[in-house]
């Protein structure tokens, strides 16, 4: 005796597989786009890191100069 719901289950399974495949394609495309964005922003990140290091060095040197000028 054949399962009366087999045809409906097969159709649902086919839809699930199709949707999973489409989802996988979209995730791969999203990963590719994120990689492109990261590559495009690499120089901005380097500039931001340099600016941060420069600011820290300025603060350190300013503090050291202030301490040195205050010493008797």
PQR file with spaces between the fields and no chain letter, atoms N, CA, C, O and H, PARSE charges and radii, in Angstrom:
ATOM       1  N    UNK     1       0.842   -1.174    0.000 -0.4000 1.5000
ATOM       2  CA   UNK     1       0.000    0.000    0.000 -0.0000 2.0000
ATOM       3  C    UNK     1       0.896    1.250    0.000  0.5500 1.7000
ATOM       4  O    UNK     1       1.812    1.376    0.813 -0.5500 1.4000
ATOM       5  N    UNK     2       0.612    2.145   -0.912 -0.4000 1.5000
ATOM       6  CA   UNK     2       1.417    3.346   -1.082 -0.0000 2.0000
ATOM       7  C    UNK     2       0.979    4.425   -0.100  0.5500 1.7000
ATOM       8  O    UNK     2      -0.198    4.535    0.243 -0.5500 1.4000
ATOM       9  H    UNK     2      -0.132    2.043   -1.573  0.4000 1.0000
ATOM      10  N    UNK     3       1.942    5.209    0.338 -0.4000 1.5000
ATOM      11  CA   UNK     3       1.661    6.304    1.270 -0.0000 2.0000
ATOM      12  C    UNK     3       0.824    7.364    0.554  0.5500 1.7000
ATOM      13  O    UNK     3       1.235    7.858   -0.496 -0.5500 1.4000
ATOM      14  H    UNK     3       2.898    5.120    0.059  0.4000 1.0000
ATOM      15  N    UNK     4      -0.345    7.724    1.099 -0.4000 1.5000
ATOM      16  CA   UNK     4      -1.198    8.709    0.424 -0.0000 2.0000
ATOM      17  C    UNK     4      -0.599   10.119    0.434  0.5500 1.7000
ATOM      18  O    UNK     4      -0.990   10.977   -0.358 -0.5500 1.4000
ATOM      19  H    UNK     4      -0.679    7.322    1.952  0.4000 1.0000
ATOM      20  N    UNK     5       0.329   10.337    1.319 -0.4000 1.5000
ATOM      21  CA   UNK     5       0.934   11.664    1.423 -0.0000 2.0000
ATOM      22  C    UNK     5       2.284   11.758    0.713  0.5500 1.7000
ATOM      23  O    UNK     5       2.943   12.796    0.775 -0.5500 1.4000
ATOM      24  H    UNK     5       0.646    9.640    1.963  0.4000 1.0000
ATOM      25  N    UNK     6       2.695   10.702    0.050 -0.4000 1.5000
ATOM      26  CA   UNK     6       4.021   10.648   -0.559 -0.0000 2.0000
ATOM      27  C    UNK     6       4.202   11.730   -1.618  0.5500 1.7000
ATOM      28  O    UNK     6       5.253   12.369   -1.674 -0.5500 1.4000
ATOM      29  H    UNK     6       2.160    9.859    0.000  0.4000 1.0000
ATOM      30  N    UNK     7       3.192   11.943   -2.455 -0.4000 1.5000
ATOM      31  CA   UNK     7       3.314   12.949   -3.516 -0.0000 2.0000
ATOM      32  C    UNK     7       3.453   14.352   -2.920  0.5500 1.7000
ATOM      33  O    UNK     7       4.294   15.142   -3.351 -0.5500 1.4000
ATOM      34  H    UNK     7       2.338   11.424   -2.409  0.4000 1.0000
ATOM      35  N    UNK     8       2.625   14.644   -1.934 -0.4000 1.5000
ATOM      36  CA   UNK     8       2.699   15.963   -1.293 -0.0000 2.0000
ATOM      37  C    UNK     8       4.043   16.140   -0.585  0.5500 1.7000
ATOM      38  O    UNK     8       4.639   17.215   -0.642 -0.5500 1.4000
ATOM      39  H    UNK     8       1.942   14.003   -1.584  0.4000 1.0000
ATOM      40  N    UNK     9       4.520   15.084    0.083 -0.4000 1.5000
ATOM      41  CA   UNK     9       5.804   15.154    0.771 -0.0000 2.0000
ATOM      42  C    UNK     9       6.946   15.360   -0.225  0.5500 1.7000
ATOM      43  O    UNK     9       7.894   16.094    0.051 -0.5500 1.4000
ATOM      44  H    UNK     9       4.035   14.210    0.129  0.4000 1.0000
ATOM      45  N    UNK    10       6.846   14.707   -1.381 -0.4000 1.5000
ATOM      46  CA   UNK    10       7.876   14.860   -2.410 -0.0000 2.0000
ATOM      47  C    UNK    10       7.902   16.292   -2.937  0.5500 1.7000
ATOM      48  O    UNK    10       8.975   16.852   -3.163 -0.5500 1.4000
ATOM      49  H    UNK    10       6.075   14.111   -1.605  0.4000 1.0000
ATOM      50  N    UNK    11       6.726   16.886   -3.134 -0.4000 1.5000
ATOM      51  CA   UNK    11       6.652   18.269   -3.606 -0.0000 2.0000
ATOM      52  C    UNK    11       7.233   19.213   -2.557  0.5500 1.7000
ATOM      53  O    UNK    11       7.991   20.124   -2.891 -0.5500 1.4000
ATOM      54  H    UNK    11       5.854   16.431   -2.951  0.4000 1.0000
ATOM      55  N    UNK    12       6.881   18.998   -1.296 -0.4000 1.5000
ATOM      56  CA   UNK    12       7.409   19.842   -0.226 -0.0000 2.0000
ATOM      57  C    UNK    12       8.926   19.697   -0.101  0.5500 1.7000
ATOM      58  O    UNK    12       9.634   20.685    0.093 -0.5500 1.4000
ATOM      59  H    UNK    12       6.266   18.258   -1.025  0.4000 1.0000
ATOM      60  N    UNK    13       9.414   18.478   -0.212 -0.4000 1.5000
ATOM      61  CA   UNK    13      10.848   18.241   -0.136 -0.0000 2.0000
ATOM      62  C    UNK    13      11.572   18.941   -1.289  0.5500 1.7000
ATOM      63  O    UNK    13      12.645   19.515   -1.100 -0.5500 1.4000
ATOM      64  H    UNK    13       8.838   17.675   -0.370  0.4000 1.0000
ATOM      65  N    UNK    14      10.984   18.889   -2.473 -0.4000 1.5000
ATOM      66  CA   UNK    14      11.567   19.564   -3.635 -0.0000 2.0000
ATOM      67  C    UNK    14      11.628   21.079   -3.404  0.5500 1.7000
ATOM      68  O    UNK    14      12.625   21.718   -3.742 -0.5500 1.4000
ATOM      69  H    UNK    14      10.113   18.423   -2.627  0.4000 1.0000
ATOM      70  N    UNK    15      10.571   21.649   -2.832 -0.4000 1.5000
ATOM      71  CA   UNK    15      10.555   23.084   -2.536 -0.0000 2.0000
ATOM      72  C    UNK    15      11.622   23.429   -1.497  0.5500 1.7000
ATOM      73  O    UNK    15      12.309   24.443   -1.619 -0.5500 1.4000
ATOM      74  H    UNK    15       9.761   21.130   -2.558  0.4000 1.0000
ATOM      75  N    UNK    16      11.758   22.586   -0.482 -0.4000 1.5000
ATOM      76  CA   UNK    16      12.763   22.830    0.557 -0.0000 2.0000
ATOM      77  C    UNK    16      14.161   22.810   -0.053  0.5500 1.7000
ATOM      78  O    UNK    16      14.983   23.676    0.244 -0.5500 1.4000
ATOM      79  H    UNK    16      11.200   21.761   -0.383  0.4000 1.0000
ATOM      80  N    UNK    17      14.430   21.824   -0.902 -0.4000 1.5000
ATOM      81  CA   UNK    17      15.744   21.734   -1.534 -0.0000 2.0000
ATOM      82  C    UNK    17      16.020   22.936   -2.424  0.5500 1.7000
ATOM      83  O    UNK    17      17.131   23.466   -2.437 -0.5500 1.4000
ATOM      84  H    UNK    17      13.762   21.120   -1.143  0.4000 1.0000
ATOM      85  N    UNK    18      15.015   23.361   -3.161 -0.4000 1.5000
ATOM      86  CA   UNK    18      15.163   24.526   -4.040 -0.0000 2.0000
ATOM      87  C    UNK    18      15.458   25.778   -3.219  0.5500 1.7000
ATOM      88  O    UNK    18      16.342   26.559   -3.569 -0.5500 1.4000
ATOM      89  H    UNK    18      14.113   22.931   -3.150  0.4000 1.0000
ATOM      90  N    UNK    19      14.713   25.970   -2.120 -0.4000 1.5000
ATOM      91  CA   UNK    19      14.933   27.137   -1.271 -0.0000 2.0000
ATOM      92  C    UNK    19      16.300   27.088   -0.588  0.5500 1.7000
ATOM      93  O    UNK    19      16.961   28.118   -0.451 -0.5500 1.4000
ATOM      94  H    UNK    19      13.995   25.335   -1.836  0.4000 1.0000
ATOM      95  N    UNK    20      16.722   25.910   -0.164 -0.4000 1.5000
ATOM      96  CA   UNK    20      18.037   25.767    0.467 -0.0000 2.0000
ATOM      97  C    UNK    20      19.146   26.079   -0.532  0.5500 1.7000
ATOM      98  O    UNK    20      20.142   26.714   -0.185 -0.5500 1.4000
ATOM      99  H    UNK    20      16.186   25.074   -0.275  0.4000 1.0000
ATOM     100  N    UNK    21      18.969   25.637   -1.757 -0.4000 1.5000
ATOM     101  CA   UNK    21      19.949   25.919   -2.796 -0.0000 2.0000
ATOM     102  C    UNK    21      20.022   27.416   -3.074  0.5500 1.7000
ATOM     103  O    UNK    21      21.114   27.970   -3.204 -0.5500 1.4000
ATOM     104  H    UNK    21      18.159   25.121   -2.039  0.4000 1.0000
ATOM     105  N    UNK    22      18.874   28.071   -3.167 -0.4000 1.5000
ATOM     106  CA   UNK    22      18.851   29.517   -3.396 -0.0000 2.0000
ATOM     107  C    UNK    22      19.483   30.256   -2.227  0.5500 1.7000
ATOM     108  O    UNK    22      20.209   31.231   -2.427 -0.5500 1.4000
ATOM     109  H    UNK    22      17.987   27.621   -3.062  0.4000 1.0000
ATOM     110  N    UNK    23      19.217   29.808   -1.027 -0.4000 1.5000
ATOM     111  CA   UNK    23      19.794   30.420    0.166 -0.0000 2.0000
ATOM     112  C    UNK    23      21.313   30.276    0.165  0.5500 1.7000
ATOM     113  O    UNK    23      22.027   31.220    0.504 -0.5500 1.4000
ATOM     114  H    UNK    23      18.628   29.016   -0.865  0.4000 1.0000
ATOM     115  N    UNK    24      21.802   29.117   -0.209 -0.4000 1.5000
ATOM     116  CA   UNK    24      23.242   28.888   -0.281 -0.0000 2.0000
ATOM     117  C    UNK    24      23.886   29.818   -1.298  0.5500 1.7000
ATOM     118  O    UNK    24      24.950   30.380   -1.036 -0.5500 1.4000
ATOM     119  H    UNK    24      21.222   28.350   -0.484  0.4000 1.0000
ATOM     120  N    UNK    25      23.252   29.989   -2.461 -0.4000 1.5000
ATOM     121  CA   UNK    25      23.773   30.905   -3.475 -0.0000 2.0000
ATOM     122  C    UNK    25      23.831   32.335   -2.951  0.5500 1.7000
ATOM     123  O    UNK    25      24.810   33.044   -3.183 -0.5500 1.4000
ATOM     124  H    UNK    25      22.388   29.533   -2.674  0.4000 1.0000
ATOM     125  N    UNK    26      22.794   32.756   -2.252 -0.4000 1.5000
ATOM     126  CA   UNK    26      22.760   34.122   -1.718 -0.0000 2.0000
ATOM     127  C    UNK    26      23.843   34.324   -0.657  0.5500 1.7000
ATOM     128  O    UNK    26      24.458   35.388   -0.593 -0.5500 1.4000
ATOM     129  H    UNK    26      21.999   32.180   -2.064  0.4000 1.0000
ATOM     130  N    UNK    27      24.074   33.314    0.167 -0.4000 1.5000
ATOM     131  CA   UNK    27      25.116   33.417    1.192 -0.0000 2.0000
ATOM     132  C    UNK    27      26.492   33.507    0.536  0.5500 1.7000
ATOM     133  O    UNK    27      27.342   34.276    0.986 -0.5500 1.4000
ATOM     134  H    UNK    27      23.573   32.450    0.115  0.4000 1.0000
ATOM     135  N    UNK    28      26.717   32.732   -0.518 -0.4000 1.5000
ATOM     136  CA   UNK    28      27.992   32.799   -1.227 -0.0000 2.0000
ATOM     137  C    UNK    28      28.186   34.178   -1.856  0.5500 1.7000
ATOM     138  O    UNK    28      29.283   34.734   -1.812 -0.5500 1.4000
ATOM     139  H    UNK    28      26.026   32.108   -0.883  0.4000 1.0000
ATOM     140  N    UNK    29      27.130   34.725   -2.438 -0.4000 1.5000
ATOM     141  CA   UNK    29      27.211   36.060   -3.029 -0.0000 2.0000
ATOM     142  C    UNK    29      27.473   37.121   -1.954  0.5500 1.7000
ATOM     143  O    UNK    29      28.258   38.046   -2.162 -0.5500 1.4000
ATOM     144  H    UNK    29      26.239   34.273   -2.474  0.4000 1.0000
ATOM     145  N    UNK    30      26.812   36.976   -0.809 -0.4000 1.5000
ATOM     146  CA   UNK    30      27.021   37.895    0.305 -0.0000 2.0000
ATOM     147  C    UNK    30      28.469   37.832    0.797  0.5500 1.7000
ATOM     148  O    UNK    30      29.079   38.868    1.058 -0.5500 1.4000
ATOM     149  H    UNK    30      26.175   36.224   -0.640  0.4000 1.0000
ATOM     150  N    UNK    31      29.015   36.631    0.924 -0.4000 1.5000
ATOM     151  CA   UNK    31      30.420   36.475    1.337 -0.0000 2.0000
ATOM     152  C    UNK    31      31.359   37.158    0.352  0.5500 1.7000
ATOM     153  O    UNK    31      32.327   37.804    0.751 -0.5500 1.4000
ATOM     154  H    UNK    31      28.519   35.789    0.711  0.4000 1.0000
ATOM     155  N    UNK    32      31.067   37.012   -0.935 -0.4000 1.5000
ATOM     156  CA   UNK    32      31.888   37.646   -1.966 -0.0000 2.0000
ATOM     157  C    UNK    32      31.830   39.171   -1.831  0.5500 1.7000
ATOM     158  O    UNK    32      32.853   39.848   -1.934 -0.5500 1.4000
ATOM     159  H    UNK    32      30.280   36.487   -1.260  0.4000 1.0000
ATOM     160  N    UNK    33      30.632   39.701   -1.600 -0.4000 1.5000
ATOM     161  CA   UNK    33      30.475   41.154   -1.436 -0.0000 2.0000
ATOM     162  C    UNK    33      31.209   41.652   -0.196  0.5500 1.7000
ATOM     163  O    UNK    33      31.832   42.714   -0.227 -0.5500 1.4000
ATOM     164  H    UNK    33      29.801   39.151   -1.517  0.4000 1.0000
ATOM     165  N    UNK    34      31.141   40.902    0.881 -0.4000 1.5000
ATOM     166  CA   UNK    34      31.840   41.296    2.112 -0.0000 2.0000
ATOM     167  C    UNK    34      33.348   41.300    1.877  0.5500 1.7000
ATOM     168  O    UNK    34      34.044   42.196    2.355 -0.5500 1.4000
ATOM     169  H    UNK    34      30.635   40.039    0.907  0.4000 1.0000
ATOM     170  N    UNK    35      33.853   40.324    1.158 -0.4000 1.5000
ATOM     171  CA   UNK    35      35.281   40.281    0.845 -0.0000 2.0000
ATOM     172  C    UNK    35      35.688   41.497    0.024  0.5500 1.7000
ATOM     173  O    UNK    35      36.744   42.080    0.270 -0.5500 1.4000
ATOM     174  H    UNK    35      33.287   39.596    0.770  0.4000 1.0000
ATOM     175  N    UNK    36      34.866   41.889   -0.949 -0.4000 1.5000
ATOM     176  CA   UNK    36      35.163   43.070   -1.756 -0.0000 2.0000
ATOM     177  C    UNK    36      35.185   44.330   -0.900  0.5500 1.7000
ATOM     178  O    UNK    36      36.049   45.189   -1.076 -0.5500 1.4000
ATOM     179  H    UNK    36      34.009   41.415   -1.149  0.4000 1.0000
ATOM     180  N    UNK    37      34.242   44.439    0.021 -0.4000 1.5000
ATOM     181  CA   UNK    37      34.175   45.608    0.902 -0.0000 2.0000
ATOM     182  C    UNK    37      35.405   45.656    1.804  0.5500 1.7000
ATOM     183  O    UNK    37      35.994   46.720    1.996 -0.5500 1.4000
ATOM     184  H    UNK    37      33.540   43.741    0.164  0.4000 1.0000
ATOM     185  N    UNK    38      35.792   44.515    2.353 -0.4000 1.5000
ATOM     186  CA   UNK    38      36.973   44.468    3.215 -0.0000 2.0000
ATOM     187  C    UNK    38      38.236   44.874    2.453  0.5500 1.7000
ATOM     188  O    UNK    38      39.084   45.593    2.981 -0.5500 1.4000
ATOM     189  H    UNK    38      35.313   43.651    2.197  0.4000 1.0000
ATOM     190  N    UNK    39      38.351   44.413    1.228 -0.4000 1.5000
ATOM     191  CA   UNK    39      39.517   44.787    0.414 -0.0000 2.0000
ATOM     192  C    UNK    39      39.504   46.279    0.103  0.5500 1.7000
ATOM     193  O    UNK    39      40.544   46.935    0.142 -0.5500 1.4000
ATOM     194  H    UNK    39      37.662   43.829    0.799  0.4000 1.0000
ATOM     195  N    UNK    40      38.322   46.814   -0.205 -0.4000 1.5000
ATOM     196  CA   UNK    40      38.216   48.236   -0.519 -0.0000 2.0000
ATOM     197  C    UNK    40      38.520   49.103    0.698  0.5500 1.7000
ATOM     198  O    UNK    40      39.034   50.211    0.552 -0.5500 1.4000
ATOM     199  H    UNK    40      37.477   46.281   -0.236  0.4000 1.0000
ATOM     200  N    UNK    41      38.213   48.619    1.881 -0.4000 1.5000
ATOM     201  CA   UNK    41      38.405   49.402    3.102 -0.0000 2.0000
ATOM     202  C    UNK    41      39.763   49.168    3.757  0.5500 1.7000
ATOM     203  O    UNK    41      40.047   49.752    4.803 -0.5500 1.4000
ATOM     204  H    UNK    41      37.796   47.718    2.000  0.4000 1.0000
ATOM     205  N    UNK    42      40.589   48.342    3.176 -0.4000 1.5000
ATOM     206  CA   UNK    42      41.878   48.020    3.796 -0.0000 2.0000
ATOM     207  C    UNK    42      42.731   49.270    3.980  0.5500 1.7000
ATOM     208  O    UNK    42      43.348   49.443    5.031 -0.5500 1.4000
ATOM     209  H    UNK    42      40.358   47.867    2.326  0.4000 1.0000
ATOM     210  N    UNK    43      42.776   50.136    2.982 -0.4000 1.5000
ATOM     211  CA   UNK    43      43.598   51.340    3.101 -0.0000 2.0000
ATOM     212  C    UNK    43      43.026   52.291    4.147  0.5500 1.7000
ATOM     213  O    UNK    43      43.782   52.980    4.832 -0.5500 1.4000
ATOM     214  H    UNK    43      42.275   49.995    2.128  0.4000 1.0000
ATOM     215  N    UNK    44      41.714   52.337    4.277 -0.4000 1.5000
ATOM     216  CA   UNK    44      41.090   53.180    5.302 -0.0000 2.0000
ATOM     217  C    UNK    44      41.462   52.674    6.694  0.5500 1.7000
ATOM     218  O    UNK    44      41.735   53.463    7.598 -0.5500 1.4000
ATOM     219  H    UNK    44      41.100   51.778    3.720  0.4000 1.0000
ATOM     220  N    UNK    45      41.468   51.362    6.855 -0.4000 1.5000
ATOM     221  CA   UNK    45      41.836   50.787    8.151 -0.0000 2.0000
ATOM     222  C    UNK    45      43.290   51.108    8.488  0.5500 1.7000
ATOM     223  O    UNK    45      43.605   51.437    9.632 -0.5500 1.4000
ATOM     224  H    UNK    45      41.246   50.721    6.120  0.4000 1.0000
ATOM     225  N    UNK    46      44.165   51.016    7.509 -0.4000 1.5000
ATOM     226  CA   UNK    46      45.576   51.332    7.740 -0.0000 2.0000
ATOM     227  C    UNK    46      45.724   52.801    8.145  0.5500 1.7000
ATOM     228  O    UNK    46      46.458   53.117    9.082 -0.5500 1.4000
ATOM     229  H    UNK    46      43.909   50.750    6.580  0.4000 1.0000
ATOM     230  N    UNK    47      45.030   53.692    7.442 -0.4000 1.5000
ATOM     231  CA   UNK    47      45.098   55.121    7.768 -0.0000 2.0000
ATOM     232  C    UNK    47      44.552   55.385    9.170  0.5500 1.7000
ATOM     233  O    UNK    47      45.115   56.188    9.914 -0.5500 1.4000
ATOM     234  H    UNK    47      44.434   53.435    6.681  0.4000 1.0000
ATOM     235  N    UNK    48      43.473   54.723    9.527 -0.4000 1.5000
ATOM     236  CA   UNK    48      42.891   54.902   10.863 -0.0000 2.0000
ATOM     237  C    UNK    48      43.853   54.398   11.942  0.5500 1.7000
ATOM     238  O    UNK    48      44.003   55.031   12.987 -0.5500 1.4000
ATOM     239  H    UNK    48      43.015   54.072    8.922  0.4000 1.0000
ATOM     240  N    UNK    49      44.500   53.265   11.689 -0.4000 1.5000
ATOM     241  CA   UNK    49      45.476   52.736   12.646 -0.0000 2.0000
ATOM     242  C    UNK    49      46.662   53.696   12.815  0.5500 1.7000
ATOM     243  O    UNK    49      47.136   53.929   13.927 -0.5500 1.4000
ATOM     244  H    UNK    49      44.378   52.751   10.841  0.4000 1.0000
ATOM     245  N    UNK    50      47.126   54.244   11.692 -0.4000 1.5000
ATOM     246  CA   UNK    50      48.241   55.194   11.767 -0.0000 2.0000
ATOM     247  C    UNK    50      47.837   56.452   12.541  0.5500 1.7000
ATOM     248  O    UNK    50      48.610   56.959   13.354 -0.5500 1.4000
ATOM     249  H    UNK    50      46.741   54.055   10.789  0.4000 1.0000
ATOM     250  N    UNK    51      46.638   56.948   12.287 -0.4000 1.5000
ATOM     251  CA   UNK    51      46.163   58.141   12.992 -0.0000 2.0000
ATOM     252  C    UNK    51      46.038   57.872   14.490  0.5500 1.7000
ATOM     253  O    UNK    51      46.375   58.727   15.308 -0.5500 1.4000
ATOM     254  H    UNK    51      46.010   56.536   11.626  0.4000 1.0000
ATOM     255  N    UNK    52      45.558   56.695   14.842 -0.4000 1.5000
ATOM     256  CA   UNK    52      45.428   56.337   16.259 -0.0000 2.0000
ATOM     257  C    UNK    52      46.796   56.267   16.927  0.5500 1.7000
ATOM     258  O    UNK    52      46.979   56.780   18.031 -0.5500 1.4000
ATOM     259  H    UNK    52      45.285   56.000   14.177  0.4000 1.0000
ATOM     260  N    UNK    53      47.749   55.637   16.262 -0.4000 1.5000
ATOM     261  CA   UNK    53      49.101   55.542   16.825 -0.0000 2.0000
ATOM     262  C    UNK    53      49.739   56.926   16.948  0.5500 1.7000
ATOM     263  O    UNK    53      50.410   57.219   17.937 -0.5500 1.4000
ATOM     264  H    UNK    53      47.600   55.220   15.365  0.4000 1.0000
ATOM     265  N    UNK    54      49.527   57.764   15.950 -0.4000 1.5000
ATOM     266  CA   UNK    54      50.072   59.118   15.995 -0.0000 2.0000
ATOM     267  C    UNK    54      49.489   59.883   17.180  0.5500 1.7000
ATOM     268  O    UNK    54      50.221   60.551   17.910 -0.5500 1.4000
ATOM     269  H    UNK    54      48.982   57.526   15.146  0.4000 1.0000
ATOM     270  N    UNK    55      48.165   59.788   17.375 -0.4000 1.5000
ATOM     271  CA   UNK    55      47.507   60.476   18.486 -0.0000 2.0000
ATOM     272  C    UNK    55      48.071   59.995   19.824  0.5500 1.7000
ATOM     273  O    UNK    55      48.337   60.802   20.715 -0.5500 1.4000
ATOM     274  H    UNK    55      47.570   59.245   16.783  0.4000 1.0000
ATOM     275  N    UNK    56      48.253   58.682   19.962 -0.4000 1.5000
ATOM     276  CA   UNK    56      48.811   58.141   21.210 -0.0000 2.0000
ATOM     277  C    UNK    56      50.232   58.638   21.442  0.5500 1.7000
ATOM     278  O    UNK    56      50.604   58.959   22.570 -0.5500 1.4000
ATOM     279  H    UNK    56      48.038   58.027   19.238  0.4000 1.0000
ATOM     280  N    UNK    57      51.027   58.701   20.372 -0.4000 1.5000
ATOM     281  CA   UNK    57      52.397   59.201   20.499 -0.0000 2.0000
ATOM     282  C    UNK    57      52.410   60.676   20.890  0.5500 1.7000
ATOM     283  O    UNK    57      53.218   61.094   21.719 -0.5500 1.4000
ATOM     284  H    UNK    57      50.724   58.440   19.456  0.4000 1.0000
ATOM     285  N    UNK    58      51.529   61.449   20.304 -0.4000 1.5000
ATOM     286  CA   UNK    58      51.448   62.870   20.644 -0.0000 2.0000
ATOM     287  C    UNK    58      51.065   63.028   22.111  0.5500 1.7000
ATOM     288  O    UNK    58      51.660   63.836   22.824 -0.5500 1.4000
ATOM     289  H    UNK    58      50.873   61.109   19.630  0.4000 1.0000
ATOM     290  N    UNK    59      50.084   62.268   22.561 -0.4000 1.5000
ATOM     291  CA   UNK    59      49.674   62.350   23.962 -0.0000 2.0000
ATOM     292  C    UNK    59      50.817   61.961   24.895  0.5500 1.7000
ATOM     293  O    UNK    59      51.040   62.607   25.919 -0.5500 1.4000
ATOM     294  H    UNK    59      49.600   61.612   21.981  0.4000 1.0000
ATOM     295  N    UNK    60      51.538   60.904   24.535 -0.4000 1.5000
ATOM     296  CA   UNK    60      52.667   60.465   25.365 -0.0000 2.0000
ATOM     297  C    UNK    60      53.745   61.546   25.425  0.5500 1.7000
ATOM     298  O    UNK    60      54.243   61.883   26.498 -0.5500 1.4000
ATOM     299  H    UNK    60      51.357   60.380   23.703  0.4000 1.0000
ATOM     300  N    UNK    61      54.097   62.084   24.253 -0.4000 1.5000
ATOM     301  CA   UNK    61      55.148   63.100   24.209 -0.0000 2.0000
ATOM     302  C    UNK    61      54.709   64.390   24.911  0.5500 1.7000
ATOM     303  O    UNK    61      55.520   65.048   25.562 -0.5500 1.4000
ATOM     304  H    UNK    61      53.692   61.811   23.380  0.4000 1.0000
ATOM     305  N    UNK    62      53.452   64.744   24.782 -0.4000 1.5000
ATOM     306  CA   UNK    62      52.945   65.921   25.472 -0.0000 2.0000
ATOM     307  C    UNK    62      53.008   65.726   26.988  0.5500 1.7000
ATOM     308  O    UNK    62      53.399   66.635   27.720 -0.5500 1.4000
ATOM     309  H    UNK    62      52.793   64.210   24.252  0.4000 1.0000
ATOM     310  N    UNK    63      52.621   64.534   27.453 -0.4000 1.5000
ATOM     311  CA   UNK    63      52.693   64.248   28.884 -0.0000 2.0000
ATOM     312  C    UNK    63      54.136   64.241   29.363  0.5500 1.7000
ATOM     313  O    UNK    63      54.436   64.756   30.440 -0.5500 1.4000
ATOM     314  H    UNK    63      52.304   63.796   26.858  0.4000 1.0000
ATOM     315  N    UNK    64      55.029   63.661   28.572 -0.4000 1.5000
ATOM     316  CA   UNK    64      56.441   63.602   28.958 -0.0000 2.0000
ATOM     317  C    UNK    64      57.039   64.996   28.977  0.5500 1.7000
ATOM     318  O    UNK    64      57.836   65.308   29.862 -0.5500 1.4000
ATOM     319  H    UNK    64      54.786   63.243   27.698  0.4000 1.0000
ATOM     320  N    UNK    65      56.673   65.844   28.022 -0.4000 1.5000
ATOM     321  CA   UNK    65      57.186   67.212   27.973 -0.0000 2.0000
ATOM     322  C    UNK    65      56.661   68.020   29.145  0.5500 1.7000
ATOM     323  O    UNK    65      57.396   68.807   29.742 -0.5500 1.4000
ATOM     324  H    UNK    65      56.026   65.591   27.303  0.4000 1.0000
ATOM     325  N    UNK    66      55.382   67.828   29.478 -0.4000 1.5000
ATOM     326  CA   UNK    66      54.783   68.557   30.596 -0.0000 2.0000
ATOM     327  C    UNK    66      55.446   68.157   31.907  0.5500 1.7000
ATOM     328  O    UNK    66      55.738   69.010   32.744 -0.5500 1.4000
ATOM     329  H    UNK    66      54.785   67.189   28.993  0.4000 1.0000
ATOM     330  N    UNK    67      55.685   66.859   32.087 -0.4000 1.5000
ATOM     331  CA   UNK    67      56.341   66.381   33.308 -0.0000 2.0000
ATOM     332  C    UNK    67      57.788   66.902   33.386  0.5500 1.7000
ATOM     333  O    UNK    67      58.271   67.273   34.456 -0.5500 1.4000
ATOM     334  H    UNK    67      55.448   66.166   31.407  0.4000 1.0000
ATOM     335  N    UNK    68      58.454   66.919   32.249 -0.4000 1.5000
ATOM     336  CA   UNK    68      59.846   67.360   32.210 -0.0000 2.0000
ATOM     337  C    UNK    68      59.956   68.863   32.512  0.5500 1.7000
ATOM     338  O    UNK    68      60.883   69.289   33.201 -0.5500 1.4000
ATOM     339  H    UNK    68      58.062   66.617   31.379  0.4000 1.0000
ATOM     340  N    UNK    69      59.031   69.650   32.008 -0.4000 1.5000
ATOM     341  CA   UNK    69      59.089   71.092   32.242 -0.0000 2.0000
ATOM     342  C    UNK    69      58.676   71.467   33.656  0.5500 1.7000
ATOM     343  O    UNK    69      59.060   72.528   34.150 -0.5500 1.4000
ATOM     344  H    UNK    69      58.278   69.305   31.448  0.4000 1.0000
ATOM     345  N    UNK    70      57.894   70.607   34.320 -0.4000 1.5000
ATOM     346  CA   UNK    70      57.473   70.858   35.686 -0.0000 2.0000
ATOM     347  C    UNK    70      58.523   70.441   36.702  0.5500 1.7000
ATOM     348  O    UNK    70      58.481   70.891   37.847 -0.5500 1.4000
ATOM     349  H    UNK    70      57.583   69.745   33.919  0.4000 1.0000
ATOM     350  N    UNK    71      59.458   69.597   36.311 -0.4000 1.5000
ATOM     351  CA   UNK    71      60.496   69.133   37.245 -0.0000 2.0000
ATOM     352  C    UNK    71      61.433   70.284   37.579  0.5500 1.7000
ATOM     353  O    UNK    71      61.743   71.107   36.718 -0.5500 1.4000
ATOM     354  H    UNK    71      59.492   69.232   35.381  0.4000 1.0000
ATOM     355  N    UNK    72      61.889   70.344   38.842 -0.4000 1.5000
ATOM     356  CA   UNK    72      62.793   71.452   39.258 -0.0000 2.0000
ATOM     357  C    UNK    72      64.176   71.324   38.714  0.5500 1.7000
ATOM     358  O    UNK    72      65.026   72.174   38.980 -0.5500 1.4000
ATOM     359  H    UNK    72      61.637   69.675   39.542  0.4000 1.0000
